[in-house]
Amino acid sequence: MPDAQVSIRAGEDRDVPTILRLFDEAVAWLVERGQTGQWGDRPFSERPQNVEHAEQWAAGGGLRVAELEGTPLGFVVLGEAYPWVSPAREPELYLQALVTSRAHAGADIGGALVRRAFQEAREREIGLVRVDCWAGAPRLVRWYEEQGFTRTETFTVGFGAKGDWTGQVFERRI
């Protein structure tokens, strides 16, 4: 457990640079390890559609930002499932994105954000929380299982000349 307390606040428009910085840091970390299958091999912020996503997340009401000693080090976006994921048969809270600073790995920032999602689901009386990740990252898949999620379905999204991306969906009952 970290010495400093992770605090989580609602995100807002001013957090767009934080979203882009954390994604760029994560992509660089993955590229260093030869894992370009998750988000590619160039900075997240260089793609206009990704900047648009960050702006939508910041304005959409579902962004939660984790801070350690006042510095934003992670975020989660709570909302609806993506269209390529089978619809839930009941109300759900879907983690659309979850990214934390690799420089602070081990500080339980991601875990704190997941627990916040569980807390919000309980407060809203929603009994199902789901999330997906790249299926080609066994360590990430295992991390979600360690957070209490169970694997459900997989899906594949085609990216034309870039190839296909296979995702793993998880769920947790609250």
Secondary structure as UniProt FT lines:
FT   STRAND          6..10
FT   HELIX           13..15
FT   HELIX           16..32
FT   TURN            33..34
FT   TURN            36..39
FT   HELIX           44..46
FT   HELIX           48..59
FT   STRAND          63..68
FT   TURN            69..70
FT   STRAND          71..79
FT   TURN            83..84
FT   STRAND          93..100
FT   HELIX           102..104
FT   TURN            105..106
FT   HELIX           109..123
FT   TURN            124..125
FT   STRAND          128..134
FT   TURN            135..136
FT   HELIX           138..146
FT   TURN            147..148
FT   STRAND          150..158
FT   HELIX           160..162
FT   STRAND          164..173
//
